[in-house]
Amino acid sequence: MKITEIIIRHLQMEMKFSFTTSFGTVKMKNFLLLEAKDESGTIGWGESVAFDSPWYTEETMKTNWHMLEDFLIPLILNKEIHHPDEVSEIFAPIRKNNMAKSTIEGAIWDIYAQQTRQSLAQALGGTKDKIEVGISIGIQNSIDELIEVVDNYLKEGYKRIKVKIKPGLDIEIIRSLRSAFPHIAIMADANSAYSLDDIDLLQQLDEFQLIMIEQPLASDDIIDHAKLQQQIITPICLDESINSLEDARKAVELGSTKVINIKIGRVGGLTEAKKIHDYCATVGIPVWCGGMLEAGIGRAHNIALTSLPNFILPGDTAGSSHYWEKDVIEPEVMAENGYIQVPQTVGIGYEVNRQIVEAYTVEKKIYR
């Protein structure tokens, strides 16, 4: 294929609720959608998961646009590409900027799947016809409110509850949740809010039989996490620390993690995500697919990736209606009794609603 045209759109979508973590609150989601067209007219879609501010990683929506416009798109336009795996090789001279790279790589995977008459899941090697999903819950105003929110999601059938914690909002929250729900799968996500000085506090979480604690220490650390894992029973899951296959290998060999959260944007695209999945399968490390408050395009890519066999823990890919009044795809992603069906039609398996996309578009630019 040869990519002959790319359109970048800045979309602004208001969430149904404010999502609060240890590093900030999101209510209005600004993000980029990328539309790529090849010489045959086939169109593929990618979504940038970078936020407005560099609180999750150093990337932002604006830096993604800059990297795409000034570096990545010039490397891709009118270049012969035989397989999407080649995109990461083409981008290799550009350091980091993984979310920007993933935005365009995802669109190329979509085109490739369509041209080979496969679903994106099939093109990646997926084996599941449905995926098990959990729900990620931000910090609430009170424990009673959190318990009510969790109860509602459990009634909807979600298989795993992830709650955000931070210093001062941790032990009592988890204790109250476990008391209210003795048998559900609960995990805590710290978003790097703690240090080794907090070992005594983190050890207290062991009594609650959490399925994991996600990224308790620094976002770029694997050494201190290894020290912490030796001191606690609760499995540590690494998120922000894993940006490549090499990061995953080193973390596993050091004993820093027993579970890995794979986010497509964080690791630079579907190709690298699949490599991490495959490696973890060989060494017995379970993986799951984390969420970045994606709209429909990003959510569709997550579903396809999660169809790979070593995604054995429920991910964060809840239904569209949990986040948005109206998503940008049709049909919207629907979770029923804690499962999402993996689309079997070619490409990402969803149609982009261009009318809705244009309604949410703040700015767009065409590159040829």
C-alpha positions as CSV (number, residue, x, y, z in Angstrom):
1,M,0.0,0.0,0.0
2,K,1.0,3.6,-0.4
3,I,-0.6,6.3,1.9
4,T,-1.5,9.2,-0.4
5,E,-3.6,11.4,2.0
6,I,-3.8,11.9,5.7
7,I,-6.3,14.0,7.6
8,I,-5.8,15.0,11.2
9,R,-8.7,16.2,13.3
10,H,-8.8,17.7,16.7
11,L,-12.0,16.5,18.4
12,Q,-13.5,17.7,21.7
13,M,-15.9,15.4,23.5
14,E,-17.4,15.9,26.9
15,M,-17.5,12.9,29.1
16,K,-20.5,11.9,31.1
17,F,-18.6,12.3,34.3
18,S,-15.3,13.7,35.7
19,F,-12.6,11.0,35.8
20,T,-10.2,11.7,38.7
21,T,-6.9,10.0,39.4
22,S,-3.9,10.8,41.6
23,F,-2.5,13.1,38.8
24,G,-5.6,15.0,37.7
25,T,-9.2,15.2,36.5
26,V,-10.6,14.8,33.0
27,K,-14.1,16.0,32.0
28,M,-13.6,17.4,28.5
29,K,-11.6,15.0,26.3
30,N,-9.5,16.7,23.6
31,F,-7.8,14.2,21.2
32,L,-6.7,13.6,17.7
33,L,-8.3,11.4,15.1
34,L,-6.2,10.4,12.1
35,E,-7.8,9.3,8.7
36,A,-5.4,7.7,6.2
37,K,-6.2,6.9,2.6
38,D,-4.1,4.7,0.3
39,E,-3.8,4.8,-3.5
40,S,-6.8,2.4,-3.9
41,G,-9.0,4.7,-1.8
42,T,-9.1,2.4,1.3
43,I,-9.5,4.5,4.4
44,G,-8.1,3.5,7.9
45,W,-8.5,5.3,11.2
46,G,-6.3,5.9,14.2
47,E,-6.8,7.7,17.5
48,S,-4.3,9.5,19.6
49,V,-4.7,8.8,23.3
50,A,-2.5,11.7,24.5
51,F,-4.1,14.0,27.0
52,D,-4.0,17.8,27.0
53,S,-1.4,17.9,29.7
54,P,1.7,15.7,30.2
55,W,0.6,14.0,33.4
56,Y,0.4,10.4,32.2
57,T,3.5,10.6,29.9
58,E,5.5,13.5,28.4
59,E,3.3,13.5,25.3
60,T,0.3,15.7,24.8
61,M,-2.3,16.2,22.1
62,K,-0.3,19.2,20.7
63,T,3.0,17.4,20.7
64,N,1.4,14.5,18.9
65,W,0.2,16.8,16.2
66,H,3.6,18.4,15.9
67,M,5.4,15.0,15.6
68,L,2.9,13.7,13.1
69,E,3.0,16.8,10.9
70,D,6.7,17.5,11.0
71,F,8.2,14.0,11.2
72,L,6.0,11.0,11.0
73,I,3.7,11.8,8.1
74,P,6.6,12.9,5.9
75,L,8.2,9.5,6.5
76,I,5.0,7.6,5.5
77,L,3.4,9.5,2.7
78,N,3.8,7.8,-0.7
79,K,6.1,5.1,0.8
80,E,5.5,1.5,-0.3
81,I,4.4,-0.5,2.8
82,H,3.8,-4.2,2.5
83,H,2.9,-4.9,6.1
84,P,2.1,-2.7,9.1
85,D,5.0,-4.2,11.1
86,E,7.2,-2.1,8.8
87,V,5.9,1.1,10.2
88,S,7.7,0.8,13.5
89,E,10.9,0.2,11.5
90,I,10.3,3.3,9.4
91,F,9.8,5.3,12.6
92,A,12.8,3.9,14.4
93,P,15.0,7.0,13.9
94,I,12.4,9.0,15.8
95,R,12.9,8.5,19.6
96,K,10.0,7.9,21.8
97,N,6.8,9.8,21.0
98,N,5.0,6.5,21.1
99,M,1.5,7.9,21.2
100,A,2.1,9.9,18.0
101,K,3.5,6.8,16.3
102,S,0.6,4.6,17.4
103,T,-1.9,7.1,16.0
104,I,-0.7,6.6,12.4
105,E,0.3,3.0,12.8
106,G,-3.2,2.1,13.9
107,A,-4.7,3.6,10.7
108,I,-2.3,1.5,8.6
109,W,-3.3,-1.7,10.4
110,D,-6.9,-0.8,9.7
111,I,-6.1,-0.4,5.9
112,Y,-4.1,-3.7,5.9
113,A,-6.9,-5.6,7.5
114,Q,-9.4,-4.3,5.0
115,Q,-7.2,-5.1,2.0
116,T,-6.5,-8.6,3.2
117,R,-10.2,-9.1,3.9
118,Q,-9.7,-9.8,7.6
119,S,-11.0,-8.3,10.8
120,L,-8.3,-6.3,12.7
121,A,-8.4,-9.0,15.4
122,Q,-7.7,-11.7,12.8
123,A,-4.9,-9.7,11.2
124,L,-3.3,-9.5,14.7
125,G,-3.7,-13.2,15.3
126,G,-6.6,-12.9,17.7
127,T,-8.4,-16.1,18.7
128,K,-11.4,-14.9,20.8
129,D,-14.9,-14.1,19.6
130,K,-15.6,-12.1,22.8
131,I,-13.5,-10.4,25.4
132,E,-14.0,-10.1,29.2
133,V,-14.1,-6.5,30.4
134,G,-13.8,-4.7,33.7
135,I,-14.4,-1.1,34.7
136,S,-12.0,1.6,35.9
137,I,-13.5,3.9,38.5
138,G,-11.9,7.3,39.4
139,I,-11.6,8.7,42.9
140,Q,-15.1,9.5,44.2
141,N,-16.3,12.1,46.7
142,S,-17.0,9.6,49.4
143,I,-16.7,5.9,50.2
144,D,-20.4,5.5,50.2
145,E,-20.6,7.0,46.7
146,L,-17.8,4.6,45.5
147,I,-19.7,1.6,46.9
148,E,-22.8,2.7,45.1
149,V,-21.0,3.2,41.8
150,V,-19.3,-0.3,42.1
151,D,-22.6,-1.9,43.0
152,N,-24.2,-0.5,39.8
153,Y,-21.4,-1.7,37.6
154,L,-21.4,-5.2,39.2
155,K,-25.1,-5.4,38.4
156,E,-24.2,-4.6,34.8
157,G,-22.0,-7.7,34.8
158,Y,-18.5,-6.2,34.8
159,K,-16.0,-8.9,35.7
160,R,-13.3,-6.8,37.5
161,I,-13.3,-3.5,39.4
162,K,-10.3,-1.1,39.3
163,V,-10.3,1.7,41.7
164,K,-7.9,4.6,41.8
165,I,-6.0,5.3,45.1
166,K,-3.5,7.8,46.3
167,P,-2.0,8.7,49.7
168,G,-4.7,9.4,52.2
169,L,-7.3,7.7,50.0
170,D,-6.2,4.1,50.0
171,I,-6.5,1.6,52.9
172,E,-9.9,2.6,54.2
173,I,-11.3,2.8,50.7
174,I,-10.1,-0.7,49.9
175,R,-11.1,-2.1,53.3
176,S,-14.6,-0.7,52.8
177,L,-14.9,-2.1,49.3
178,R,-13.7,-5.6,50.3
179,S,-16.2,-5.5,53.2
180,A,-19.0,-4.6,51.0
181,F,-18.0,-7.0,48.2
182,P,-16.2,-10.0,49.7
183,H,-15.8,-12.0,46.5
184,I,-15.3,-9.7,43.6
185,A,-12.1,-9.2,41.7
186,I,-10.7,-5.8,42.9
187,M,-7.5,-4.1,41.8
188,A,-6.0,-0.8,42.9
189,D,-4.3,1.7,40.6
190,A,-1.9,4.1,42.2
191,N,-0.6,5.9,39.1
192,S,2.9,6.3,40.7
193,A,1.6,8.0,43.8
194,Y,3.9,6.1,46.3
195,S,7.5,5.5,47.1
196,L,9.5,2.8,49.0
197,D,8.9,4.9,52.1
198,D,5.4,3.6,51.9
199,I,6.2,-0.1,52.1
200,D,4.5,-0.5,55.5
201,L,1.3,1.1,54.1
202,L,1.3,-1.0,50.9
203,Q,1.8,-4.2,52.9
204,Q,-1.5,-3.5,54.5
205,L,-3.2,-4.1,51.2
206,D,-2.2,-7.7,51.3
207,E,-5.1,-8.6,53.6
208,F,-7.7,-7.6,51.0
209,Q,-6.7,-10.2,48.4
210,L,-6.4,-7.8,45.5
211,I,-5.7,-9.3,42.1
212,M,-3.0,-6.7,41.7
213,I,-1.8,-3.2,42.5
214,E,-1.0,-1.2,39.4
215,Q,2.1,1.1,39.1
216,P,2.5,2.0,42.8
217,L,5.9,3.6,42.4
218,A,7.6,6.0,39.9
219,S,6.4,6.0,36.3
220,D,9.9,5.2,34.9
221,D,11.0,2.7,37.6
222,I,11.6,-1.0,37.5
223,I,14.2,-1.4,40.2
224,D,12.3,-0.1,43.2
225,H,9.2,-2.1,42.1
226,A,11.4,-5.3,42.3
227,K,12.3,-4.3,45.9
228,L,8.6,-3.7,46.7
229,Q,7.4,-6.9,45.2
230,Q,9.7,-8.8,47.5
231,Q,8.0,-7.2,50.5
232,I,4.4,-7.6,49.5
233,I,2.1,-10.5,48.5
234,T,-0.2,-8.5,46.2
235,P,1.0,-8.9,42.6
236,I,2.5,-5.7,41.1
237,C,1.2,-4.7,37.7
238,L,3.4,-2.4,35.6
239,D,1.8,0.2,33.4
240,E,3.8,3.5,32.8
241,S,7.1,1.7,33.2
242,I,6.6,-0.5,30.2
243,N,7.1,1.4,26.9
244,S,8.6,-1.4,24.8
245,L,9.3,-5.1,24.6
246,E,12.8,-4.4,26.1
247,D,11.2,-2.7,29.1
248,A,8.9,-5.7,29.6
249,R,11.8,-8.1,29.4
250,K,14.0,-6.2,31.9
251,A,11.1,-5.8,34.3
252,V,10.2,-9.5,34.2
253,E,13.9,-10.6,34.6
254,L,14.3,-8.2,37.6
255,G,11.1,-9.5,39.3
256,S,9.5,-6.1,39.2
257,T,6.1,-7.3,38.0
258,K,3.8,-10.3,37.9
259,V,1.3,-8.7,35.5
260,I,1.7,-6.2,32.6
261,N,-0.9,-3.7,31.4
262,I,-0.5,-3.2,27.7
263,K,-1.7,0.1,26.3
264,I,-1.4,0.5,22.5
265,G,-0.5,4.2,22.6
266,R,2.0,3.9,25.4
267,V,4.1,1.2,23.7
268,G,4.0,2.8,20.2
269,G,1.4,0.8,18.4
270,L,-0.2,-2.6,17.7
271,T,3.0,-4.2,16.4
272,E,4.9,-3.5,19.7
273,A,1.9,-4.4,21.8
274,K,1.7,-7.8,20.1
275,K,5.4,-8.4,20.7
276,I,5.0,-7.7,24.4
277,H,2.0,-10.0,24.5
278,D,3.9,-12.8,22.8
279,Y,6.9,-12.4,25.1
280,C,4.8,-12.4,28.2
281,A,3.0,-15.6,27.0
282,T,6.3,-17.4,26.8
283,V,7.4,-16.4,30.3
284,G,4.0,-16.9,32.0
285,I,3.2,-13.3,32.7
286,P,-0.5,-12.5,32.2
287,V,-1.4,-9.3,30.4
288,W,-4.5,-7.1,30.1
289,C,-5.4,-4.1,28.0
290,G,-5.6,-0.7,29.8
291,G,-7.8,2.2,28.8
292,M,-7.0,5.8,28.1
293,L,-10.6,7.1,28.0
294,E,-10.7,6.4,24.3
295,A,-13.5,7.2,21.9
296,G,-14.7,4.6,19.5
297,I,-11.7,4.2,17.2
298,G,-9.2,3.7,20.0
299,R,-11.8,1.4,21.8
300,A,-12.1,-0.7,18.6
301,H,-8.3,-1.2,18.4
302,N,-8.3,-2.2,22.1
303,I,-10.9,-4.9,21.4
304,A,-9.0,-6.3,18.5
305,L,-5.8,-6.5,20.6
306,T,-7.5,-8.1,23.5
307,S,-8.6,-10.9,21.3
308,L,-5.1,-12.3,21.5
309,P,-4.9,-15.4,23.8
310,N,-2.6,-14.1,26.6
311,F,-5.0,-11.3,27.5
312,I,-6.4,-13.5,30.3
313,L,-7.4,-10.7,32.7
314,P,-10.4,-8.4,32.1
315,G,-9.3,-5.0,30.5
316,D,-10.6,-1.5,30.8
317,T,-12.5,-1.4,27.6
318,A,-16.0,-0.7,28.8
319,G,-18.9,0.1,26.5
320,S,-19.2,3.5,24.8
321,S,-22.2,4.6,26.7
322,H,-20.3,4.5,30.0
323,Y,-18.2,7.5,28.7
324,W,-20.1,9.3,26.0
325,E,-23.5,10.6,25.1
326,K,-22.7,9.8,21.5
327,D,-19.6,8.0,20.3
328,V,-18.0,8.5,16.9
329,I,-18.7,4.9,15.6
330,E,-21.7,2.8,14.7
331,P,-22.7,0.6,16.3
332,E,-21.2,1.8,19.5
333,V,-19.2,-0.5,21.6
334,M,-21.6,-2.5,23.8
335,A,-20.7,-4.5,26.9
336,E,-23.3,-7.2,27.9
337,N,-22.9,-9.1,31.1
338,G,-19.2,-8.1,31.3
339,Y,-18.3,-9.2,27.7
340,I,-17.8,-7.4,24.4
341,Q,-18.2,-9.2,21.1
342,V,-15.1,-9.1,18.9
343,P,-16.2,-7.8,15.5
344,Q,-15.8,-10.3,12.6
345,T,-16.2,-7.9,9.7
346,V,-13.2,-6.5,7.9
347,G,-11.1,-3.7,9.4
348,I,-11.9,-2.4,12.9
349,G,-15.5,-3.7,12.6
350,Y,-17.2,-0.4,13.2
351,E,-18.3,2.4,10.9
352,V,-17.2,5.9,11.6
353,N,-20.1,8.3,11.9
354,R,-18.7,11.2,9.9
355,Q,-21.6,13.5,10.9
356,I,-20.7,13.0,14.6
357,V,-17.0,13.4,13.9
358,E,-17.5,16.7,12.2
359,A,-19.8,17.9,15.0
360,Y,-17.0,17.2,17.5
361,T,-14.2,18.6,15.3
362,V,-12.5,21.8,16.4
363,E,-9.8,21.8,13.7
364,K,-8.5,19.7,10.9
365,K,-5.7,19.6,8.4
366,I,-5.1,17.6,5.2
367,Y,-1.7,16.2,4.2
368,R,-0.9,14.9,0.7
